[in-house]
Amino acid sequence: MSSDNERSDEPEAGAPEQLALIRETVREAKVPRAKPRTWRGATLAEELPVARVLVNKGALHLDQYFDYAVPEELDAEAQPGVRVRVRFGAGGRQVRGGRREGGGLIDGFLIERRAESDYQGALAALAYVVSPEPVLGPELLALSRAVADRYAGSLADVLQLAVPPRNGRAESRPSPAPLPLPPAPAPGTWERYPQGPAYLSALAKGGAPRAVWTALPGPHWPEEIARAVAATLASGRGALVVVPDGRSAGRVDAALTGVMGEGRHALLTADSGPEKRYREWLAVRRGSVRAVVGTRAAMFAPVADLGLVAVWDDGDSSHSDDNAPFPHVREVLELRAAHGRCAFLLGGTNCTVEAAQLVESGWALPLRADREQLRIAAPLVRTVGDGELARDGAARSARLPSLAWQTVRDGLRSGPVLIQVPRRGYAPRLACVRCREPARCRHCAGPLEAPDQQDLNCAWCGRAETAWSCAACGGGRLRAQVVGARRTAEELGRAFPAVPVRTSGRDHVLDSVPDQPALVVSTPGAEPVAEGGYAAALLLDGWAMVGRPDLRAGEEALRRWTAAASLVRGQPEGGTVVIVAEPTLRPVQALVRWDPVGHARRELAERAELGFPPVSRMASVTGPPEAIAAYLAAVELPPEAQILGPVPVPGATSGRPRRQGDAPPGETWERALVRVPPGRGAALAAALKAAQAARTARGSGDPVRIRIDPPDIG
C-alpha cells in the first residue's frame, strides 16, 4: 500500500480537494438544491414579475411596501394576500447577476403583483410562499391601514392583531358549504323598545341604520342581538358582534344557535385554542359563514358583504387593545360602518360618554325603552349613606348596615343574593375614620393593611407601623377602606351559616349559579348569571369606586353598578339592590333613577366645556424626561395643539404588578398630553407618527410611547 493511499484513509486527508470538488459540482448544477430559493440566475415570472410586500417590521420608518422579484416557479402561488418569506436587510452592495442577495428571512404579506418596480436598484427574490391561502383581502388591508393612520401606528402592527397565526392543520381542511339564508326573525323582546321593530325591519330590508342601544336590565340582550344578526343575514349580508369577554360571547353564541340554528355563525375567542380559532376564521374568510361573534380580536374578522357591526358594553376596558397601536373596538367598528356603509349597533345597559357623543352629533340615533318598560324590568334601588352608617350600630360593628342585612335575609327566601366587592382577596386596606384619607406608609407611601386585624404593616415594603396618625386631619382611628371578596365571603358565611357562599373573581370566575338560595360574592365584572335572576344585590364600598383619581371614575362606577343590578329581578318580582354610597353623588343618583343616558349627557357637557375627550382628541407621549423633551421639540404639531405637562408618571414598585404605562423599576418617566380640537385628530396622529418614524430611523435609544385617546388621563 502506497503512502498516498495510507494518508487517504485518514478522516482529514484530502479535505481541501474534496471541498473544492463539492463547490464546483454545486456551481455547475442547473437548479441549486439549497433553500430558500434566492439563487442568482433564477428565471422570473413572465407576467407581473414584481411583488409588492409588506414585511413584518413594526418600526414606523419601515411602514411601507418593498418590491421583490417573483421567481417563475412561485408565479402560481404568489398571489395577493398570501403569506410569504423574504430576505430583508441585505444592503445594496450584495448584488450578483443583477439580483440582490443576503439578508435575514422575515415574514410578510404579498400586497400586489406589478409589471415594473418604482425602485431603480436590484431586487431580491421572494424566498418562498408560506401558504397559498390568501388571508389578507383588499377590505381588510384598507381597514388595517385606516386603523394604523388613526392611532399613529404601523400597518404591520395592526395586521399582527387582525390576522391570526397560521395553523397548517386547520388550513388544510376545507370549510363547510354555506347554508341558505335564514328567514327574517320576529321582533320578540325588541317590541319593548318603541324603535326596536323598525330597526330590525330596516336590517332585514338591507338598510344601514346606526343606533346607540340602551338595553333594559335582564337576561334578554343576547337574544335581541341574535335577532338583529338574523335579520341582517336574511337580507343576504354578513354581521359581526364583538363582546368584552368569553362569558358574554358564550351567551350570544347560544342565542344565535337558538334563533338561527347551527352552522350559520362562527365563534372567535381566545378560549377556543389556536387551531379551532383559525379554522373558524378561515370559514369566515372563505364565505362559509357570514355571522361572527367574538371578543376584541374579532373586530377585524373578514366578514363578506358586511351589513351590521355591533359592540356590547363598549365601556369595558377589555375592548381596548394593550398592544400597539392600541385600537379600541368601538372606534374600529365605527370605521367599518363608515367605510363599508353598513349598520351600526352600540349596546349596553349603561351609556358611555362616547356613545352619548355619537347621538349628540347625529351620527347615530338613540334606541331605548320608555319609563313604563323600565319600571317593569329594573329592580328597586336603595342607598345607604355616611349619615345612616354613622347611626347604624350594626354597620359600625359588622361593616354591613342593617338595611343590607335585612335585604339579604329577605332575598334568600326566594333565590340567590349577589354581593359586589370592589376588590378581590382577603387583607383589607385601611383609611382614616374621620376623613377617609387612605392610610399610607411613612417610608414608601405604600398602603397600610392589617391582615390579622392587629398588626399594621405596609403592603409594599412590609415595615410595621406602630404610631399611625392621619396626615390630612390628624385622626388616629382606622377603618377598612375596601375589604376583599374572600374576607367578605368569610364574614357573610359566619352570619348565615346555613346558606352556601360562592365567590367569583379573577382567579376563579363562575359562569352561572342555580336558582337556589345562596350568597354569591363577586368582584366587578366577574358576576355570574343566576338562573331566573338574583333576588337581591348588595353593592358595597361604592365610595371607593367613585373616589378614584380618574376622569372616568364616575362613569366606570355607574357601569359596574348597572351591570350587577341588571342581573337582579325586576321590581314587580321583588328584586332589590342596596348600594352603600353617598346618595348625593351623581353616579348614585343615576343608578337610583336608572338613567345612564342622562348621566352620560351631563358628563359630555362638562367635558366639552373643559376640552376633554371625547369632545377633543388627545394623545399621550410617555418616556424618559430627556427623550420626551427632544421628541416634543422635534414634532411639528398642528397650530391648534396644546401640550399639557409633562408630569411624572408612577413607577413600578416592588410588591405590586407593573401596570400599563408605568415606568420600569428604578427609572423616572414623564407623560405629556397633546390636545387638539375636533376635526384635527388625523393631523395630530400624522404629526406624531412622522416624528416617531424619524426618531426610530435615527436609532434613538430611549423609548417614547405614543397612545392616541388614552383610556386613563388622570
N, C-alpha and C positions, 0 to 999 in steps of 0.2 A: 504494500500500500504506500503510495507516494505521500510526501509531506503535505502536498496541497489537499489531498483527499482527507488526511487526518485533520487539517485545520477546518475543512468544510463541515465536519461533523460537529464542531463546537457551536453553541447557540448564537454566539456573537460573530461568527465568521461570515464574511461577505455581506454584512448588513448594508453598507453604503450602496453596493451594486444592486442588491435586491430592491431597496427603496427607490433607486433611480429607475429600475425596470417597471415598478408599480406606477410611478408618476407618469412615465412615458405611455404606459398602457391606458391610464385614465385620460391622458391628454389626447390620445388618438381615438378614443371612443366617440361615436357619433352622438349618443344620448347619455349624458352623465347619470350615474346611479345615486349620487349624493342628493340629499334633500335638506332644506327646501329648494324648490326649483327656481333658483335665481341665477342660473348659469348664463354667462355671456354667449351670445350667438343663438339663443333660443328664438324660434320663429314667432312673430307676433300675430295676433288675430288680424284677419284681413279687413273686417269691418269694425269700426269703433274700437281701435286698439288702445285707447286711453281710458283708464278707470279713475274716477274721482272718489277719493276715500277719506272718510273721517276717522282719524286714528284715536285710539282710546287714551288720550292725554288730556287731563283736566286743566292744565295750565292755560290761563286766559290768553297768553300771547300765541298759543298754538290752536286757538279756537277758529280754525279754518279748514278748508279741504286741501288735500295733497293729491297730485296726479301720479299715477303708476301705469306702467306698461302692462298689457294683458297678453300673456303667452297664448299661443294657439290652442294648446291642449286644455286651457282653462276657459276658453271662449264660451262654451255652452253653460258652464256653471256660474261664471262670473256675471251675474245679473244684478240689477239694482235691488238693494235691500238685504243682500246676503252678508253673512259674517265672513271676513277674510283675515288673513295674517300677512303682514307686510314687514319689510325691513325699513327701520326708521333710524335716522341719525348717522347715516354713512358719511356725509360730507362730500363736497364737490370734487375732492382730489381722488376719490376711489372710483374712477371711471375707466372701464376697459371695454373696448369694442363698441363705444357709444352707449354703454349701459352702466348705470351706477350700481355698485355692489357694496356689500358690507352693511354694518348697522345691526342693531338688535331687533329680534322679532317682537312684534306687538300686534294686539288685536285691533280690529277696525270694522267699519261698515262701508260697503260699496254704495255710494250715493247715486252715481250715474255713469253711463258709458258715453265717451265723446270721440269724435273723429280726430281732433287735434287738442294739444295742450297749450295753455297760456304760458307755461314755463318754458324758457328757451334752452335750459340745460338738459343734461342727460337724465333719463327717468329710470328708476329702479322698477323691477318687475314684481307683480304680485307673487308672494311666496306660495300661497295656496288658498283655496276656498275651504273654510271650515265646514260649511254645510250649504247645500243648495237651497235651503229653506229661506225664502225672502221674509225676514222678520221685521224689517223697517220699511213701511209703506210711506207714500207721499204725505198722507194726512198726519200720521204720527210724527214724521220728520218736521212738518210745518208747525205742529203743536209744540214739539220739543224746542224748536228754535224760538217760538214766541215766549215760552216759559223762561228760557235762558236769557233772553233780552230783558224780560220784565224784572227778573231777580238778579241781574248783573252777574250771571254765571256763564259757564261754558256749556256748549251743546253736548260734549262728551259726558259731563257730569249728569245732565238731565237724562241722557239715554241709559246711563247706569241705573237710574230709577225706573225708566219707562219699559225697558226690555229685560225680562228675567233671564238669568243664566241658562245656558243651553243644557239640555239633558238628552243625550243620544237615544236612549231607550224610548222616551216619550215622543221624540221627533220621528222615529222610525215607524210608529204605529199610525195608521190612518184615522182620521176623525170621523165620527158618525155622520150619516146623511142628515141634512136639516129636516125638521118636521114641518108640516103645514102650518099656516098662520092660525093662531088661536082666535076664537070669536071675541068680540068686544064684551067686556065684563059688565055686570050690573053695578050700579053705584055703590050698593052695600052701605057701609057706615059713612061713606062720603056724603050721604044725604044729611048728615048732621051739620054740614057746612053749607051756607047759602050758595056759595060759588063752586062747591065740590062737584056736583054732577056736570055742570057746564065745563069744568076743567077736564074731566075725563072724556067728555064728548069731543072737545077740541083735539085731544090727543088721538082719539080713535079716527078722526077725520083728517089726520095729517097736519094739524096745526102745530104751532110752536109757542104756546103760552108760557110766560115766565111768572112764577108765583113764589112768595115767601109765606110758607105754611106754618101757622102757629097751631100745633096739634093739640087736641083735647087730651087731658090725662086719661090714662087707662091703657089696656093691652091691645088696642085696635090698630095702632100705627103701622105695624109690619104688614098687615093685610091691606091697609089703604095704599101703602107703597106698591104692593104686589098688583093691586088693581090698576094703578097708574101705569105700571110696566106692561101689563097685559093689554091695556088699551093702546099703548104705543105699538106693541108688536102686531096688534090687529090691523094697524094701518100699513104694515109692511116695512116698518122701520125698527131700528135697534134701540135698546135702553141700557143705561148704566146707573147703578146705585152704589154710593160709597158711604159706609158707616164707620164709626170710630173704632170698633173692636170686634173680635171674633164672636163674642156672645151675641151682639146685635146682628152680625152677619148671619149667624145661625138661625135667628128668629125670622129674618127676612127670607132666608133660603127656604125654611119650612113653609112660610106663607106663599112664596112663589110656586112651590110644588103643589100646595093646596089649591091655588087659583088656576094655574095653567097646566099642571101635570108635570111629570118628569121629562128630562131631556131637552127642555127649552131654554135653560139658563145655565150659566157657569158660576161657580163659587171660587173667588180668588182671595185667599187668605194665607198668611204665613204658616198657619197651623196645618195646612194641607200637605206640607212637605214639598221639596223641590221638584220631584218627578210629576206628582199629581198636579201641582200648580202649573207647571209648564205645559202639561198635556191639556189642561183646561184653557190656558192662554192660547195655545195653538188652535184649539177648537173655535175660539172666538175669532182669531185672525183668519182662519180658513172659511169662516162663514157658516160653520155647523150650528152654532148657537148665536142668537142675536140679543141676548139679555145677560147682563153681568151684575153680580152683587159681590162686593169685596171691601177690604179695608184700604188704607191710604194708597198703596201702590197701584190699586185698580183704577185710579183716576186717569191713567194713561192707557187703559185697555183699548185695543184696536177694534172697537165695535163697528161693524159695517152699517152704512146708512143710519147713522146715529140720529134718533129722533127725540130722546129725552135723557138729560143728565140730572141726577138727584143726589143730594147730600143730606144726611141726617145728623143733627146735633153739631153744627159747624163750629160751635164754641169749644168743643173738646180739643185739648192740646194734642191728642193723637193725630189730628188732621194736619198738623204742621210737621213737615219732614225735618229731621235732625241732620240730614246730610246736605252738603252744598248742591245747589244754591238755595236750599231751604224753602221749597214751594209749599203753598197751602192748598188743600183740596178745593176749598171754596173758590179761590182765585183761578185755579186751573180749570175747573168746570165752567166758570164764567167765560173764560177764553174759548172753551169748546162750544159753548152755547152761542157765543157771538160769531165765531168763525164758521161753525157748521150750521148756523141758523136753525137750531133745534130748541126744543122746550127745556125749561129750567125749573127745578123744584128744590127749594131750600126749606127743609122741615126740621121741627124740633118742638118740644114742649116749652122751651124758652125762646127768647128772641135776642140775638146779639146786636151790638151797635152797628156792625157791618150789614146785617140783614135789614135793620131799620133804614140805613142809608140807601140800600137798593130800592126800597119802597119810596123813600123821600125823593129820590132823584127821578122816579118814574120808570126806572129800568125794569122793575118787577112790580106786580100787583099783590096786595095782601090777600091771604086766603085763611080765614079764621071763622070760628063759630060765634054765634050770638051769646049774650049773657045767660039766656034761659038754658041752652045746652051746657054751658059751662057750669052752672049751678048743679046740674044733674051729674056731671062727670067728675067734678073736683071734690076733694074732701074738705071738711071743716078745718080751718087753720086757727090755732090759738097760740098766744105768745106768753112768755114768762120773762119779765124784765128784771133789771137790777133791784128796783124797789120791792118787788114781790119776793125776790130771793133773799133780800135782807130781812124781811119779816117772816120768812118761812123757816121754822126750826128744822124741818126735815131736810131742807136744801143745805143748811149750814153743816149738818152732821153727816149726811149721806150723799151730798153733791147733787141729787136729783130733787126737784121741787115736788110738793105734794100733788100738784096738778098732773105732773108726769107720771107719778106712781099710780094715781087713780086711772089715768088713761091706759096705762099698761094693764092694770087689773081688768078693766072693762074689755079691752081688746082681746085679751087671752081667753075670754069666754067664747069667742066666735072664730078665732083664727090666729095666725102668726102676727107678731108685732116687730116692726123694724126700728132699730136704734142706729142712727148715723153718728159716727165719731170722727172728728176731723183728722185724726192721725192713727196709725197702727201702733202695735207694740204694747208695752206694759208700763215703763217708767214714766211718771208724769213730769212735765215741765212746769216750773213754778213762776208765779208773778206776785206782785205786791197786792195785798188785800185792799188797800185804800185806793190806789190809782191804777192798778193792773199793769204797771210797768214790768216788763219781763225781768226776771232775776238773772243777772249776768255775773260771771266770774271776774274778780278784780285783776286777775293776771292776764287772761287771754280773751276776755269778753265773751266767753262761751256760755251757753245756757246752763243754769243750775238745775239739778234734779235730785230727788230723794227716792231711790228705788225701794229702800226698805222702810220708808216713812219715818226715818230717824236721822241718818247721816245725810248731810247736804254736800254734794260733790258736783264738780264741773263735768259736763258731758264731753268736753273736748280734751282738756288736759288732765282730768282726773284728780285735781287738787281738792282737798277738803275745805269747806267754808264754815267757820265756827261763829263768826260775828257779822252776819249779813245785815245790811240796812239799805233801804231803797235810796238810790241816788237822786230820784226825782222829788219825792216828798218826805224822805226821812223815816218812813214807816219801817217797822221791824217784823211784821207778820206776813206770812206767805200763804198762798192758796194754789191749788192745782190749776195751771193755765189751760192745758189740754191734756186730758188723760187718754191713754191709748186704748185701742179696741179690746185687747186681751184683758187689760185691767177692768174695763167697764163690764166685759162679759163675766169676769170673776165676781164683781160686786153684785150684778143682777142675779147670777146663779145662787148666791147666798140669800138674796131677798126672795127669790121664787124657786125654792129647792125642788119642787115637783114638776117644773117646766124645763124641757130641754133648751139648751143655749147653743146656738150655732154662730160661728164667726166667718166673715168673708173679707179678705184683704188681698194685698199684693201677692203674698206668697201662696195663698190658697183662696181662690175665688170660686164661689158657688154659682152655678148657673140658675138653679131654681130650688125652691123649697116647697114641700107639700102644704096643702090647705089644712093644717093642724096647728093647735096652739103651740107656739114656740117663740123664743126670743132670738132674733137674728141681729147680731151686732156687726156692722159693716163700716168700712171707710168709704168716703165719697168716690163714686164711680164703680164700686165693686158690689153694689146692692143686687142680690139675686131676685129673680121674679118669683112671686108667690102665686100659686095656682088659685085663681079666684080673687087675688088681690090681698094686700095686708089689711088687717082690721084697724091698725093704728100705726103711727110712726112718731118717734122722738128724734128731733134734730138738736143735738147737744153742742154746747160751746160755739154757738153761732157767731158770737162777737169775735172769736179768734179768726174766723174766715173773713169777716168783713174788715178787720183791723190790719190786714196785711198791707205793707207799704208798696202798693202797686196800683197803677191806673185802672186795671181791670178787676180789682178786688171785689167791689160790689157786684159787678156783672157776673163774675165767676161764682160768687157765693149764691146768688139767686139761681144760677144754672144748676148748681149742685143740689140746692133745696128742691127746686121744681122736679128734677129728675127723680129724687127719692119720693117726694109726695105724689108723683104720678103713678107710683106703684100701689098706692093706697086706694081702697074702695071709695066710691063716691059718697057724698054726704047723705043721700037718701038711704044708703045701705049702712050708715053708721060710721063711715070712715072718718078718722080724726087725726090731725097732725098737730103736735106741740113743738114749737121751736123755742129754745132757750136763748133769747137775744133781746136786745133793747127794742121795744115796739116802735120807737120813733125813727129808727134807721130806715132809709129809703128802700133798700132791698127787702127788709122785713115787711114793710107796708105793701110792697108789690106782691109778695107771696101771700099775704093775708087777703088782698083783693084779687089775687091770681091775675095780675096784669103785667106780664113780662114785656108786652109791647109798649105800654106807657113808660115803663122804666127805661127801656132802650131808647125811646124817643127823647126823654129828658137827658139821658147821658149823651146822646148825639148832639143835642143843642148846646150843652155845656162844652163839649169838645170842639164844636165849631167855633164857639166864642174864644176858646183858648188856643185854637190852631193845632189841636192834637189829632192823631189818626182816629178814624179813617177819613176824616174830612181833608186832612193834609196827607201828603206822602212823606214818609220818614225812613231814614236808613241809619243803622248803627255801624260805626267803624271802631273796632276794638284791637288793641295790641299794645306793645311796649310804648312808653311815652315818646321816645325819640322817633320810633317808626311812625307813630300817629302824627307827630308834628311834621315830619318830612312828607308824609302822604297828603295831608291837608294843604300843605304849601304847594304841592305839585298838581293836584287835581283842579281841573277847570270846571267849576260848578256853574249851574245856571245863575243868572244875575239875581233871581228871586230867592236863592237858597239862604238859609240861616243855619249857622253852626252853633250848637248848644254844647258847651263843655270845652275841652274834655274833663272828665271827672274820674277818679279811681274806681275800679271795679273790684268786687270781693275776690280774694284769692282762695285757692283750695286749702282747706285746713285739715290737719290730721284728725282722724276720727269721724270725718264727715265726707260722704262721696262728693266727687267733683261734679258740679252742675254745669249745664251748657252755658258757655260764656265766661266761666271762672278762669282766672289766671292760673298758670301752672304753679305748683308749690315752690315757694321761695322767690317768685317773680312778682313784680308790680306792673299791672296793666292799667290802661285807661280806656275810656269809651267816650266817643264824641257822637252826638246825634246831629244829622243833617236833615233839615226840614224844608220842603218846597210846597207851594200852594197847589190846589187841584189843577190837573191838566199838565203838570210839569214832572210827573213821575217818570215818564220814559226818558226825558232829558237827564234827570238825576241818575237813573240807572246806567245810561250810556256813559256819562262822565265818570262815574265811579268805576265802571268796568274798564274804560280806556286807561285810567290812571293805574289800576291794578295790573293790567296787561303790560304796560310799560315798566312797571316795577318788577314784575316777575321776569321779564325779558332781560333786565339788567342783573338778575340774580341776587336781589337784596335778601339778606339772611333773616332779618326779623320778620315774624309773621304779622300780617294785618288781615283781620277777618271782617268781611262786609256782609251785612244782612239787611235786605230790604224788608220793610214792615216788620220789625222785630216784635214778637208777642209780648215781651216784657221790657218796658221802658221806664219802670220805676214809678 
